[in-house]
C-alpha cells in the first residue's frame, strides 16, 4: 500500500510541471503580443501625425476649411440682415443688452447703425470715386464740429551779436476754422417681396445705393456747396487776383481771354497757375477739372511741340499735367466767361473733410407701401482749411 501511494504522489508531481510551463509560456506570449500591439499603435499614431503635417504644408490658400475662428461681427450682421428684411430688431436690441455690441445701436427714432462690413464697403466706394475726398484731408470726429487751427504767419527773427541787444520779434497769429458736420441722407426703397427672397443680397444692394447717393452729393458739396445744411465748397469762397491775395480768399490767375484760353501761347496760363502756388505746396499739388476742360487742356503743347498732358502708365494711375496728377471732378464748372474751371493746389493741406465714423439706417415700411424705405444717414462736413494752398484759373481777361 505504501509503495502505491508513493508512486501516485510522484505521478502527480510529474503531471503538474508541464502545466505550469504551458501557463508560463502562454503568459509570456500574451505579454509579448500586448507589447507588439502597443508598438504598432505607437507607430500608426506617428504615421498619422506625419501625414497631418504633410497635409498642412501642402495646404493651398483658398481651399475650403472645416472650421474657422468665431467671427465677432457675425451676430450683429445676422441681426442687421433680419432688421432690413423684416423689421425684426430684437436681435440688435438683444446684442446691445448683452453688451456684445453696445456701439451697434442708437435710439429707436434714429434707426440702427450699419453693420461694420457694409459700412466698410460704403466707405471704400466713397474713397474710390472721383471726389475731392480722394485728395483732401479726411478726419473722423465724434463731435458735431471740427476745429482747424492754422498758424499762417512766421515767427519773427533777427541776427544777434554777442554783446548787442536783441529787439523783440513779431509773434505768430493763429486762426481757428470751425467745420460743422451736416447730415447727409439717402432713402432707397425695395419691395417687401424682394426682401423676402433669401437669394437677394440686401446688404450689398443697400451699400451700393447708399454709396452712389452719398458720393454724388459729397462731390458736389465739396466744390460748390453753400455751407447751409451742407459742406462749404472751395469755389464758394471769395476770390481775388493772386497779386493781391490775402488770407480768407482764394487767389486766381486769369487766362487772358474771356471764356477761353488766350489765342496765342494758351499754355502760359497753366504755367502761371502752377507757379502762383508757393513751393512748399507744389510738392503735393494736384489739378482739379471736369472732363470737358480736360479735353481742351490735353491738346495743349509747349513751345517745343510737346504735350503738357500725359496719361497714366499703370492701371489706376491718374493722368498728369506738367507732371502733376489730375483729378477729374465732374462738378467743376465748364470753361466759360469768368468761370474757375481749373483749380490747382495741395488739397490735403487746403481742404478738410470731417465726418463721423458711424452710419445708421431706419426702416420705414409704411410711407411707400408696398415698398419699404430705408432712410440712411451720416454726418459730414468740409471747408477750406488753408487758403494759401489752393489757386484757381479764371477764364477772363483779368
C-alpha positions as CSV (number, residue, x, y, z in Angstrom):
1,X,0.0,0.0,0.0
2,X,2.7,2.5,0.9
3,X,4.6,1.9,-2.4
4,X,1.4,2.5,-4.4
5,X,0.7,5.9,-2.7
6,X,4.2,6.9,-3.1
7,X,4.1,6.3,-6.8
8,X,0.8,8.1,-7.1
9,X,2.2,11.2,-5.4
10,X,5.3,11.1,-7.7
11,X,3.0,10.9,-10.7
12,X,1.0,13.9,-9.6
13,X,4.2,15.9,-9.3
14,X,5.3,15.0,-12.7
15,X,2.0,15.9,-14.3
16,X,1.9,19.4,-12.6
17,X,5.2,20.6,-14.1
18,X,4.2,20.6,-17.8
19,X,1.0,22.6,-16.9
20,X,3.0,25.2,-15.2
21,X,5.3,25.5,-18.1
22,X,2.4,25.9,-20.6
23,X,0.8,28.5,-18.4
24,X,4.0,30.5,-18.1
25,X,4.7,30.3,-21.8
26,X,1.2,31.5,-22.5
27,X,1.5,34.4,-20.2
28,X,4.8,35.4,-21.8
29,X,3.2,35.2,-25.3
30,X,0.4,37.4,-24.2
31,X,2.9,39.9,-22.8
32,X,4.9,40.0,-26.0
33,X,1.7,40.3,-28.1
34,X,0.5,43.2,-26.0
35,X,3.9,44.9,-26.4
36,X,3.6,44.3,-30.1
37,X,0.2,45.8,-30.2
38,X,1.3,48.9,-28.2
39,X,4.3,49.3,-30.5
40,X,2.1,49.1,-33.7
41,X,-0.3,51.6,-32.2
42,X,2.5,54.0,-31.5
43,X,3.9,53.6,-35.0
44,X,0.5,54.2,-36.6
45,X,-0.1,57.3,-34.5
46,X,3.3,58.6,-35.5
47,X,2.4,57.9,-39.2
48,X,-0.8,59.7,-38.8
49,X,0.9,62.8,-37.3
50,X,3.4,62.8,-40.2
51,X,0.6,62.7,-42.7
52,X,-1.2,65.5,-41.0
53,X,1.9,67.6,-41.1
54,X,2.4,67.0,-44.8
55,X,-1.2,67.9,-45.4
56,X,-0.8,71.2,-43.6
57,X,2.3,72.0,-45.6
58,X,0.6,71.3,-48.9
59,X,-2.5,73.3,-48.0
60,X,-3.4,75.7,-50.8
61,X,-4.7,79.2,-49.9
62,X,-8.4,79.4,-50.8
63,X,-9.1,75.8,-50.1
64,X,-12.3,75.4,-48.0
65,X,-11.6,74.9,-44.3
66,X,-13.7,72.8,-42.0
67,X,-13.5,75.2,-39.1
68,X,-12.7,78.9,-38.7
69,X,-12.4,81.3,-35.8
70,X,-15.5,82.9,-34.4
71,X,-16.5,86.0,-36.4
72,X,-17.2,88.7,-33.8
73,X,-19.3,90.6,-36.2
74,X,-21.4,87.6,-37.3
75,X,-24.1,88.1,-34.6
76,X,-24.6,91.7,-35.5
77,X,-24.5,91.0,-39.2
78,X,-27.3,88.4,-38.9
79,X,-29.3,90.7,-36.7
80,X,-28.9,93.6,-39.0
81,X,-30.0,91.5,-42.0
82,X,-33.1,90.4,-40.1
83,X,-33.9,94.0,-39.4
84,X,-33.6,95.0,-43.1
85,X,-35.7,92.2,-44.4
86,X,-38.5,92.0,-41.9
87,X,-38.0,94.9,-39.4
88,X,-37.2,92.4,-36.6
89,X,-34.9,94.4,-34.3
90,X,-34.9,92.0,-31.4
91,X,-31.5,90.7,-32.4
92,X,-30.0,94.1,-32.4
93,X,-31.5,95.1,-29.1
94,X,-30.5,91.8,-27.6
95,X,-26.9,92.3,-28.6
96,X,-26.9,95.7,-27.0
97,X,-28.4,94.3,-23.8
98,X,-25.9,91.6,-23.6
99,X,-23.1,94.1,-24.0
100,X,-21.7,92.4,-27.1
101,X,-22.2,95.3,-29.4
102,X,-23.2,98.3,-27.5
103,X,-21.9,100.6,-30.3
104,X,-24.2,99.0,-32.8
105,X,-27.5,100.5,-31.5
106,X,-28.9,104.0,-31.4
107,X,-32.3,105.2,-30.2
108,X,-35.4,104.0,-32.0
109,X,-36.0,107.3,-33.7
110,X,-32.6,107.3,-35.3
111,X,-32.6,103.7,-36.5
112,X,-29.7,101.3,-36.1
113,X,-26.0,101.5,-37.1
114,X,-25.0,99.8,-40.3
115,X,-23.0,96.6,-39.7
116,X,-19.2,97.0,-40.0
117,X,-18.9,95.0,-43.2
118,X,-21.5,97.1,-45.1
119,X,-20.1,100.3,-43.6
120,X,-16.6,99.5,-44.9
121,X,-18.0,98.8,-48.4
122,X,-19.7,102.2,-48.4
123,X,-16.5,104.0,-47.2
124,X,-14.5,102.1,-49.8
125,X,-16.7,103.3,-52.6
126,X,-16.6,106.9,-51.4
127,X,-12.8,106.8,-51.3
128,X,-12.6,105.3,-54.8
129,X,-14.9,107.8,-56.5
130,X,-13.6,110.9,-58.3
131,X,-14.4,113.2,-55.5
132,X,-12.3,115.8,-53.7
133,X,-12.3,113.4,-50.8
134,X,-9.6,111.4,-52.7
135,X,-7.0,114.2,-52.3
136,X,-8.4,116.2,-49.3
137,X,-7.6,115.7,-45.6
138,X,-10.2,113.3,-44.2
139,X,-10.6,113.2,-40.4
140,X,-13.0,111.2,-38.2
141,X,-14.6,113.1,-35.3
142,X,-17.1,112.2,-32.5
143,X,-18.3,115.8,-32.0
144,X,-20.7,118.0,-34.0
145,X,-17.9,120.1,-35.5
146,X,-14.2,120.0,-36.1
147,X,-11.8,122.9,-35.4
148,X,-8.7,123.5,-37.5
149,X,-6.0,125.7,-36.0
150,X,-3.9,127.4,-38.7
151,X,-0.7,129.3,-38.0
152,X,-0.3,131.2,-41.2
153,X,2.3,133.8,-40.2
154,X,6.0,133.5,-39.5
155,X,7.7,133.8,-36.1
156,X,9.9,136.9,-36.2
157,X,13.6,136.5,-36.2
158,X,16.8,138.6,-36.5
159,X,20.6,138.5,-36.4
160,X,22.2,138.8,-33.0
161,X,25.7,139.6,-31.8
162,X,27.4,138.6,-28.6
163,X,27.2,142.0,-26.9
164,X,24.4,143.6,-28.9
165,X,20.8,143.9,-27.6
166,X,18.1,141.7,-29.2
167,X,14.9,143.6,-30.1
168,X,11.5,141.9,-29.6
169,X,10.4,140.0,-32.6
170,X,6.9,139.6,-34.0
171,X,4.6,136.8,-32.8
172,X,2.6,134.4,-35.0
173,X,-1.1,134.7,-35.5
174,X,-3.4,131.7,-35.2
175,X,-6.7,131.4,-37.0
176,X,-9.4,129.0,-35.9
177,X,-11.5,127.4,-38.7
178,X,-14.6,125.6,-37.5
179,X,-16.1,122.9,-39.8
180,X,-19.6,121.9,-38.7
181,X,-21.0,118.5,-39.6
182,X,-24.2,118.2,-41.5
183,X,-26.5,115.2,-42.1
184,X,-26.2,113.5,-45.4
185,X,-29.1,111.2,-46.2
186,X,-30.2,108.7,-48.8
187,X,-33.5,106.8,-49.0
188,X,-33.5,103.8,-51.3
189,X,-36.6,101.6,-51.5
190,X,-37.3,97.9,-52.2
191,X,-40.4,95.8,-52.3
192,X,-41.2,93.5,-49.4
193,X,-41.4,90.6,-51.8
194,X,-37.8,91.2,-53.0
195,X,-36.7,91.5,-49.4
196,X,-38.3,88.1,-48.6
197,X,-36.3,86.4,-51.3
198,X,-33.3,84.8,-49.5
199,X,-31.3,85.0,-52.7
200,X,-31.4,88.8,-52.7
201,X,-28.3,90.3,-51.2
202,X,-30.0,93.1,-49.3
203,X,-26.8,94.3,-47.6
204,X,-24.9,94.6,-50.9
205,X,-27.8,96.3,-52.6
206,X,-28.2,98.8,-49.7
207,X,-24.5,99.6,-49.7
208,X,-24.4,100.2,-53.4
209,X,-27.4,102.5,-53.4
210,X,-26.2,104.5,-50.3
211,X,-22.7,104.9,-51.6
212,X,-23.9,106.1,-55.0
213,X,-26.1,108.8,-53.5
214,X,-23.6,109.8,-50.9
215,X,-20.7,110.1,-53.3
216,X,-22.6,112.3,-55.8
217,X,-23.9,114.6,-53.0
218,X,-20.5,114.9,-51.4
219,X,-18.6,115.6,-54.7
220,X,-20.9,118.5,-55.5
221,X,-20.9,120.0,-52.0
222,X,-17.1,119.9,-51.6
223,X,-16.7,122.0,-54.7
224,X,-19.7,124.4,-54.7
225,X,-21.7,123.7,-51.5
226,X,-23.0,126.9,-49.9
227,X,-22.4,125.8,-46.3
228,X,-26.1,125.8,-45.5
229,X,-27.0,122.3,-44.2
230,X,-24.1,121.0,-46.3
231,X,-20.3,121.3,-46.5
232,X,-18.8,124.6,-47.8
233,X,-17.2,124.1,-51.3
234,X,-13.9,125.8,-52.0
235,X,-15.3,127.6,-55.0
236,X,-17.8,129.5,-52.8
237,X,-15.1,131.5,-51.0
238,X,-14.2,135.0,-52.1
239,X,-11.6,135.1,-54.9
240,X,-9.0,137.8,-55.7
241,X,-6.3,138.3,-58.2
242,X,-3.3,136.4,-56.9
243,X,-1.2,139.5,-56.9
244,X,-3.3,141.0,-54.2
245,X,-4.1,137.8,-52.4
246,X,-4.9,137.9,-48.6
247,X,-5.9,135.2,-46.1
248,X,-9.6,134.3,-46.2
249,X,-9.8,134.3,-50.0
250,X,-8.5,132.2,-52.9
251,X,-6.1,133.7,-55.4
252,X,-6.7,133.3,-59.1
253,X,-4.7,133.7,-62.3
254,X,-6.5,135.0,-65.5
255,X,-6.2,133.2,-68.8
256,X,-6.1,136.5,-70.7
257,X,-9.3,135.8,-72.8
258,X,-12.9,136.0,-71.8
259,X,-14.4,132.5,-71.5
260,X,-11.4,130.7,-73.1
261,X,-7.6,130.3,-73.2
262,X,-5.6,133.0,-74.9
263,X,-5.4,132.7,-78.7
264,X,-1.6,132.6,-78.6
265,X,0.6,130.8,-76.0
266,X,-2.5,129.3,-74.4
267,X,-0.4,127.0,-72.2
268,X,1.2,130.0,-70.5
269,X,-1.9,130.3,-68.2
270,X,-1.3,126.8,-67.0
271,X,2.3,127.5,-66.2
272,X,1.4,130.8,-64.4
273,X,-1.2,128.8,-62.3
274,X,1.4,126.3,-61.2
275,X,3.9,128.9,-60.1
276,X,1.3,131.0,-58.4
277,X,1.4,128.3,-55.7
278,X,4.2,128.5,-53.2
279,X,6.9,125.9,-53.5
280,X,6.0,124.1,-50.2
281,X,2.5,123.3,-51.6
282,X,3.6,122.3,-55.1
283,X,5.3,119.1,-54.0
284,X,1.9,117.6,-53.1
285,X,-0.3,119.5,-55.5
286,X,-3.0,118.3,-58.0
287,X,-5.1,119.8,-60.7
288,X,-8.9,119.5,-60.5
289,X,-11.2,119.9,-63.5
290,X,-14.1,118.2,-65.3
291,X,-13.9,116.1,-68.4
292,X,-14.8,118.9,-70.9
293,X,-12.0,121.1,-69.6
294,X,-9.6,118.1,-69.6
295,X,-10.5,117.5,-73.3
296,X,-9.4,121.1,-74.1
297,X,-6.2,121.0,-71.9
298,X,-4.8,117.7,-73.1
299,X,-4.4,119.2,-76.6
300,X,-2.0,121.9,-75.4
301,X,1.7,121.8,-76.3
302,X,4.7,123.7,-75.1
303,X,7.0,125.8,-77.2
304,X,8.8,122.7,-78.3
305,X,5.7,120.9,-79.5
306,X,5.5,118.5,-76.6
307,X,2.1,117.8,-75.0
308,X,1.6,119.1,-71.5
309,X,-0.7,116.2,-70.7
310,X,0.4,112.6,-70.2
311,X,-1.8,109.6,-69.4
312,X,-1.1,107.3,-66.5
313,X,1.2,104.4,-67.4
314,X,-0.3,101.9,-65.0
315,X,-3.9,100.9,-64.2
316,X,-5.5,103.3,-61.7
317,X,-2.7,105.9,-62.0
318,X,-4.1,109.4,-62.6
319,X,-3.2,111.4,-65.7
320,X,-0.7,114.2,-65.3
321,X,-0.5,117.8,-66.4
322,X,3.0,119.3,-66.3
323,X,4.0,116.4,-64.1
324,X,1.2,116.9,-61.5
325,X,-1.8,114.5,-61.1
326,X,-5.2,115.4,-62.4
327,X,-8.4,114.7,-60.6
328,X,-11.4,114.6,-62.9
329,X,-14.3,116.1,-60.9
330,X,-17.4,116.4,-63.0
331,X,-18.9,119.0,-60.6
332,X,-16.2,121.6,-61.6
333,X,-17.7,124.3,-63.9
334,X,-17.2,124.2,-67.7
335,X,-14.9,126.7,-69.4
336,X,-16.9,129.9,-69.7
337,X,-16.8,133.6,-69.1
338,X,-15.4,134.4,-65.6
339,X,-15.6,130.7,-64.5
340,X,-13.0,129.0,-62.4
341,X,-12.8,125.8,-64.4
342,X,-9.4,124.6,-63.2
343,X,-8.0,124.5,-59.6
344,X,-4.5,123.7,-58.6
345,X,-3.2,123.1,-55.1
346,X,-2.3,120.9,-52.2
347,X,-5.8,119.9,-51.2
348,X,-4.6,117.7,-48.4
349,X,-3.5,120.9,-46.7
350,X,-6.1,123.2,-48.3
351,X,-9.3,121.3,-47.8
352,X,-10.5,119.2,-44.8
353,X,-13.4,116.7,-44.8
354,X,-14.7,115.9,-41.3
355,X,-17.1,113.0,-40.7
356,X,-18.5,110.8,-38.0
357,X,-17.5,107.2,-38.5
358,X,-20.9,105.7,-37.8
359,X,-23.7,105.4,-40.3
360,X,-27.3,104.5,-39.4
361,X,-30.4,103.0,-41.2
362,X,-34.0,103.4,-40.3
363,X,-36.5,101.0,-41.9
364,X,-39.9,102.5,-42.9
365,X,-42.4,100.0,-44.2
366,X,-45.4,102.4,-44.1
367,X,-44.7,105.5,-46.1
368,X,-44.4,103.9,-49.6
369,X,-46.4,100.7,-49.5
370,X,-45.9,98.1,-50.8
371,X,-42.3,99.2,-50.8
372,X,-40.0,99.5,-47.8
373,X,-38.0,102.7,-47.5
374,X,-34.5,102.7,-45.9
375,X,-33.5,106.1,-44.5
376,X,-29.7,106.0,-44.3
377,X,-27.8,108.9,-42.8
378,X,-24.3,110.0,-41.8
379,X,-22.8,113.3,-40.7
380,X,-20.1,115.0,-42.7
381,X,-18.7,118.5,-43.2
382,X,-16.0,120.2,-45.3
383,X,-14.3,123.5,-45.8
384,X,-11.1,125.2,-46.8
385,X,-8.5,124.9,-44.1
386,X,-5.6,126.7,-45.7
387,X,-6.4,129.5,-48.2
388,X,-2.8,129.7,-49.4
389,X,-2.8,126.0,-50.6
390,X,-5.3,126.4,-53.5
391,X,-5.1,128.6,-56.6
392,X,-7.7,129.0,-59.4
393,X,-7.6,129.6,-63.1
394,X,-10.1,132.2,-64.1
395,X,-11.2,132.3,-67.7
396,X,-11.3,136.0,-68.1
397,X,-9.1,138.9,-69.4
398,X,-8.2,139.9,-65.8
